[in-house]
Amino acid sequence: MTMTETVRALLSAIEAQRWDEARGYLADDFTFSGATPQPVGADAWLAVHKAFAAAMPDFSFNASDIREEQGGVRLRVRPSGTQTRELALPIPGIPAIAPTGKRVQLMAEDCTCAFRGDKLVSYHVHETPGGGVKGILAQLGVAIPTA
């Protein structure tokens, strides 16, 4: 499987809630950064997506422009979903959010993935105003803790 095929398969597995399959694409020392308050490991990143999937059954990365570049993969995502159920993110300081019925659609976010062998070792979302978890929470009308 090429690196781009692996990234596509990872995102597809997350969207389809195939958590064991998704975990299989990630190295044990995988790090996700840029769209969460602090960098997180594989299991914590998937836990955030499990929370989004539970609250937004139609969650999608809307990935595009996936390409190999400089020994890794670059892509663009535009996460979206409709919050029809409680959103309980496993992030300290963020309370559970009752269903709002609101549709979230983030601006396009550029991402970079690095590999070691056939596993992703990092997935970085480049800073985008209104992006990431903070952007989703803002669109749901949730005040974001500052401390």
Contacts in CASP RR format, 6 or more apart in sequence:
PFRMAT RR
TARGET T0000
AUTHOR 0000-0000-0000
METHOD contacts of the structure
MODEL  1
MTMTETVRALLSAIEAQRWDEARGYLADDFTFSGATPQPVGADAWLAVHK
AFAAAMPDFSFNASDIREEQGGVRLRVRPSGTQTRELALPIPGIPAIAPT
GKRVQLMAEDCTCAFRGDKLVSYHVHETPGGGVKGILAQLGVAIPTA
1 9 0 8 1.000
1 118 0 8 1.000
2 68 0 8 1.000
3 68 0 8 1.000
3 71 0 8 1.000
3 72 0 8 1.000
3 73 0 8 1.000
3 113 0 8 1.000
3 115 0 8 1.000
4 66 0 8 1.000
4 67 0 8 1.000
4 68 0 8 1.000
4 73 0 8 1.000
6 25 0 8 1.000
6 73 0 8 1.000
6 115 0 8 1.000
6 118 0 8 1.000
6 120 0 8 1.000
7 63 0 8 1.000
7 66 0 8 1.000
7 73 0 8 1.000
7 75 0 8 1.000
7 113 0 8 1.000
7 120 0 8 1.000
8 63 0 8 1.000
8 66 0 8 1.000
9 21 0 8 1.000
9 25 0 8 1.000
10 22 0 8 1.000
10 25 0 8 1.000
10 26 0 8 1.000
10 120 0 8 1.000
11 61 0 8 1.000
11 63 0 8 1.000
11 77 0 8 1.000
13 19 0 8 1.000
13 21 0 8 1.000
13 22 0 8 1.000
13 25 0 8 1.000
14 22 0 8 1.000
14 46 0 8 1.000
14 49 0 8 1.000
14 53 0 8 1.000
14 61 0 8 1.000
15 59 0 8 1.000
15 60 0 8 1.000
15 61 0 8 1.000
17 50 0 8 1.000
17 53 0 8 1.000
19 46 0 8 1.000
19 50 0 8 1.000
22 46 0 8 1.000
22 49 0 8 1.000
23 42 0 8 1.000
23 43 0 8 1.000
23 46 0 8 1.000
24 119 0 8 1.000
25 119 0 8 1.000
25 120 0 8 1.000
26 42 0 8 1.000
26 45 0 8 1.000
26 46 0 8 1.000
26 119 0 8 1.000
26 120 0 8 1.000
27 42 0 8 1.000
27 116 0 8 1.000
27 119 0 8 1.000
27 120 0 8 1.000
27 121 0 8 1.000
28 42 0 8 1.000
29 121 0 8 1.000
30 41 0 8 1.000
30 42 0 8 1.000
30 45 0 8 1.000
30 119 0 8 1.000
30 120 0 8 1.000
30 121 0 8 1.000
30 122 0 8 1.000
30 123 0 8 1.000
31 39 0 8 1.000
31 40 0 8 1.000
31 41 0 8 1.000
31 121 0 8 1.000
31 122 0 8 1.000
31 123 0 8 1.000
32 39 0 8 1.000
32 40 0 8 1.000
32 41 0 8 1.000
32 42 0 8 1.000
32 44 0 8 1.000
32 45 0 8 1.000
32 122 0 8 1.000
32 123 0 8 1.000
32 124 0 8 1.000
33 39 0 8 1.000
33 40 0 8 1.000
33 122 0 8 1.000
33 123 0 8 1.000
33 124 0 8 1.000
33 125 0 8 1.000
34 124 0 8 1.000
34 125 0 8 1.000
34 126 0 8 1.000
34 127 0 8 1.000
34 132 0 8 1.000
35 109 0 8 1.000
35 125 0 8 1.000
35 131 0 8 1.000
35 132 0 8 1.000
35 133 0 8 1.000
36 45 0 8 1.000
36 48 0 8 1.000
36 91 0 8 1.000
36 132 0 8 1.000
36 133 0 8 1.000
37 91 0 8 1.000
37 133 0 8 1.000
37 134 0 8 1.000
40 48 0 8 1.000
44 90 0 8 1.000
45 123 0 8 1.000
47 90 0 8 1.000
48 89 0 8 1.000
48 90 0 8 1.000
48 91 0 8 1.000
48 133 0 8 1.000
49 59 0 8 1.000
51 87 0 8 1.000
51 88 0 8 1.000
51 89 0 8 1.000
51 90 0 8 1.000
52 59 0 8 1.000
52 87 0 8 1.000
52 136 0 8 1.000
53 59 0 8 1.000
54 85 0 8 1.000
54 86 0 8 1.000
54 87 0 8 1.000
54 88 0 8 1.000
55 83 0 8 1.000
55 84 0 8 1.000
55 85 0 8 1.000
55 86 0 8 1.000
55 87 0 8 1.000
55 88 0 8 1.000
55 97 0 8 1.000
55 99 0 8 1.000
56 81 0 8 1.000
56 82 0 8 1.000
56 83 0 8 1.000
56 84 0 8 1.000
56 85 0 8 1.000
56 87 0 8 1.000
56 104 0 8 1.000
57 82 0 8 1.000
57 84 0 8 1.000
57 85 0 8 1.000
58 80 0 8 1.000
58 81 0 8 1.000
58 82 0 8 1.000
59 79 0 8 1.000
59 80 0 8 1.000
59 81 0 8 1.000
60 79 0 8 1.000
60 80 0 8 1.000
60 81 0 8 1.000
61 77 0 8 1.000
61 78 0 8 1.000
61 79 0 8 1.000
62 77 0 8 1.000
62 78 0 8 1.000
62 79 0 8 1.000
62 80 0 8 1.000
63 75 0 8 1.000
63 76 0 8 1.000
63 77 0 8 1.000
64 75 0 8 1.000
64 76 0 8 1.000
64 77 0 8 1.000
64 78 0 8 1.000
65 74 0 8 1.000
65 75 0 8 1.000
65 76 0 8 1.000
66 73 0 8 1.000
66 74 0 8 1.000
66 75 0 8 1.000
67 73 0 8 1.000
67 74 0 8 1.000
67 75 0 8 1.000
71 114 0 8 1.000
71 115 0 8 1.000
72 112 0 8 1.000
72 113 0 8 1.000
72 114 0 8 1.000
72 115 0 8 1.000
73 112 0 8 1.000
73 113 0 8 1.000
73 115 0 8 1.000
74 110 0 8 1.000
74 111 0 8 1.000
74 112 0 8 1.000
74 113 0 8 1.000
75 110 0 8 1.000
75 111 0 8 1.000
75 113 0 8 1.000
76 108 0 8 1.000
76 109 0 8 1.000
76 110 0 8 1.000
76 111 0 8 1.000
77 108 0 8 1.000
77 109 0 8 1.000
77 111 0 8 1.000
77 125 0 8 1.000
78 105 0 8 1.000
78 106 0 8 1.000
78 107 0 8 1.000
78 108 0 8 1.000
78 109 0 8 1.000
79 104 0 8 1.000
79 105 0 8 1.000
79 106 0 8 1.000
79 109 0 8 1.000
79 132 0 8 1.000
79 136 0 8 1.000
80 103 0 8 1.000
80 104 0 8 1.000
80 105 0 8 1.000
80 106 0 8 1.000
81 103 0 8 1.000
81 104 0 8 1.000
81 105 0 8 1.000
82 101 0 8 1.000
82 102 0 8 1.000
82 103 0 8 1.000
82 104 0 8 1.000
83 97 0 8 1.000
83 99 0 8 1.000
83 100 0 8 1.000
83 101 0 8 1.000
83 102 0 8 1.000
83 104 0 8 1.000
83 140 0 8 1.000
84 99 0 8 1.000
84 101 0 8 1.000
85 99 0 8 1.000
86 96 0 8 1.000
86 97 0 8 1.000
86 98 0 8 1.000
86 99 0 8 1.000
87 96 0 8 1.000
87 97 0 8 1.000
87 140 0 8 1.000
88 96 0 8 1.000
88 97 0 8 1.000
89 133 0 8 1.000
91 133 0 8 1.000
93 145 0 8 1.000
94 137 0 8 1.000
94 142 0 8 1.000
94 145 0 8 1.000
97 137 0 8 1.000
97 140 0 8 1.000
97 142 0 8 1.000
100 140 0 8 1.000
100 141 0 8 1.000
102 139 0 8 1.000
102 140 0 8 1.000
102 141 0 8 1.000
104 135 0 8 1.000
104 136 0 8 1.000
104 139 0 8 1.000
104 140 0 8 1.000
105 139 0 8 1.000
106 128 0 8 1.000
106 130 0 8 1.000
106 131 0 8 1.000
106 132 0 8 1.000
106 135 0 8 1.000
106 136 0 8 1.000
106 139 0 8 1.000
107 128 0 8 1.000
107 129 0 8 1.000
107 130 0 8 1.000
107 131 0 8 1.000
108 128 0 8 1.000
109 125 0 8 1.000
109 126 0 8 1.000
109 128 0 8 1.000
109 131 0 8 1.000
109 132 0 8 1.000
110 125 0 8 1.000
110 126 0 8 1.000
110 128 0 8 1.000
111 123 0 8 1.000
111 124 0 8 1.000
111 125 0 8 1.000
111 126 0 8 1.000
112 122 0 8 1.000
112 123 0 8 1.000
112 124 0 8 1.000
112 126 0 8 1.000
113 120 0 8 1.000
113 122 0 8 1.000
113 123 0 8 1.000
113 124 0 8 1.000
114 120 0 8 1.000
114 121 0 8 1.000
114 122 0 8 1.000
115 121 0 8 1.000
125 131 0 8 1.000
125 132 0 8 1.000
130 138 0 8 1.000
134 144 0 8 1.000
137 144 0 8 1.000
138 144 0 8 1.000
END
